[in-house]
Amino acid sequence: MSERGQRARRRAERAAAVQAEQQRQARAIERRRRRATVSRSIPFRPARTHRTALGTHRGRQNGILLAALLSAHTVLWLLEPSWWLRASAAVLTVLAWPVLVVLLFDRRSPG
């Protein structure tokens, strides 16, 4: 094949590659446009709208425990000037949370 034929072939290959890239970009733009249209047409709904009885009960228990511990920590922070003691109490509260839940709210205990 002559040099002129090779250059024409390479030019055609480059033109085909550019055309393929333009088509790919056009498809991507169209896909983004369709996706945006669909996402605007669907109203936002939370993934889970109903609550179970167990979840409600557990949330209430956690809220009660949080209120009690928050009030205790507020008193501690007002009365105790030591930052070390304040931080230690906060860390111990976080670590003791599961134990406190079991001790205070466990329904399996006899009674």
Backbone torsions as a table, in degrees:
resi	resn	phi	psi	omega
1	MET	NA	140.8	-177.1
2	SER	-76.5	165.2	-179.6
3	GLU	-63.3	-37.3	179.6
4	ARG	-64.8	-38.1	178.4
5	GLY	-68.8	-37.4	178.5
6	GLN	-66.4	-41.8	178.5
7	ARG	-63.5	-40.2	178.8
8	ALA	-64.6	-39.9	178.9
9	ARG	-64.7	-45.3	179.0
10	ARG	-63.6	-40.4	178.0
11	ARG	-62.1	-42.5	178.3
12	ALA	-65.2	-38.5	178.0
13	GLU	-65.3	-42.9	177.8
14	ARG	-63.1	-42.6	179.7
15	ALA	-63.2	-40.5	178.5
16	ALA	-65.6	-39.3	179.1
17	ALA	-66.1	-41.9	178.4
18	VAL	-63.9	-42.5	179.9
19	GLN	-64.6	-41.7	178.8
20	ALA	-63.3	-41.4	178.6
21	GLU	-64.3	-41.3	178.4
22	GLN	-64.2	-39.7	178.1
23	GLN	-65.8	-40.1	179.0
24	ARG	-62.7	-44.1	178.9
25	GLN	-65.3	-39.6	178.7
26	ALA	-64.0	-40.5	177.3
27	ARG	-64.6	-40.2	179.5
28	ALA	-65.1	-41.7	178.4
29	ILE	-63.9	-43.4	178.8
30	GLU	-63.6	-40.7	179.3
31	ARG	-63.7	-43.6	177.6
32	ARG	-63.8	-38.7	179.3
33	ARG	-65.0	-44.4	178.5
34	ARG	-63.8	-42.6	-179.4
35	ARG	-63.4	-40.4	178.5
36	ALA	-65.3	-39.9	179.1
37	THR	-63.8	-44.0	-179.5
38	VAL	-66.2	-43.6	-177.6
39	SER	-67.0	-29.8	176.8
40	ARG	-75.0	-28.0	-175.6
41	SER	-83.1	-18.5	-179.5
42	ILE	-96.7	121.3	179.5
43	PRO	-69.7	150.8	179.7
44	PHE	-73.1	129.8	174.6
45	ARG	-130.4	137.0	175.9
46	PRO	-61.7	152.8	-176.8
47	ALA	-64.8	-33.1	-177.1
48	ARG	-134.8	118.5	-175.6
49	THR	-106.2	-16.4	-178.8
50	HIS	-105.4	152.5	178.6
51	ARG	-117.4	145.8	177.7
52	THR	-89.6	162.5	178.8
53	ALA	-63.6	-38.9	179.4
54	LEU	-66.2	-40.4	178.4
55	GLY	-66.1	-38.7	177.9
56	THR	-65.0	-43.6	179.8
57	HIS	-63.1	-45.1	179.7
58	ARG	-64.4	-40.9	177.1
59	GLY	-62.9	-39.4	178.3
60	ARG	-64.5	-43.7	178.4
61	GLN	-61.8	-45.0	179.1
62	ASN	-63.5	-37.1	178.2
63	GLY	-65.5	-41.6	178.2
64	ILE	-63.4	-45.9	-180.0
65	LEU	-64.3	-41.3	178.9
66	LEU	-62.6	-42.9	179.6
67	ALA	-63.1	-42.7	-179.7
68	ALA	-65.5	-46.5	-177.8
69	LEU	-70.6	-34.2	178.3
70	LEU	-66.1	-41.0	177.5
71	SER	-66.9	-38.8	177.5
72	ALA	-64.4	-40.7	179.1
73	HIS	-69.4	-34.2	176.7
74	THR	-63.1	-44.7	177.3
75	VAL	-62.4	-43.7	179.4
76	LEU	-60.8	-43.5	-178.0
77	TRP	-68.5	-30.5	179.2
78	LEU	-77.0	-33.5	-174.5
79	LEU	-94.7	-24.0	-173.3
80	GLU	-109.8	119.8	-179.9
81	PRO	-82.5	-12.3	-175.1
82	SER	-77.5	119.0	177.4
83	TRP	-68.3	-32.4	179.5
84	TRP	-62.2	-44.3	179.7
85	LEU	-68.2	-39.9	178.3
86	ARG	-61.1	-47.9	-179.2
87	ALA	-65.8	-40.0	178.6
88	SER	-62.3	-42.0	178.8
89	ALA	-63.5	-39.7	179.2
90	ALA	-65.5	-43.3	179.8
91	VAL	-66.3	-43.3	179.1
92	LEU	-64.2	-35.0	177.7
93	THR	-64.3	-43.5	179.0
94	VAL	-63.4	-42.1	-179.8
95	LEU	-70.3	-32.9	-176.3
96	ALA	-87.8	-5.6	-176.4
97	TRP	-52.7	-51.4	-179.6
98	PRO	-62.2	-37.2	178.9
99	VAL	-65.9	-42.3	178.7
100	LEU	-64.0	-38.0	177.8
101	VAL	-61.9	-44.8	-179.7
102	VAL	-66.8	-44.3	-177.8
103	LEU	-67.4	-38.1	-174.9
104	LEU	-88.5	-34.1	-170.0
105	PHE	-120.4	4.6	-177.1
106	ASP	-67.6	121.9	-177.1
107	ARG	-89.5	-7.8	-179.6
108	ARG	-80.8	-14.6	-177.3
109	SER	-71.0	143.6	-180.0
110	PRO	-68.8	145.8	179.3
111	GLY	164.4	NA	NA
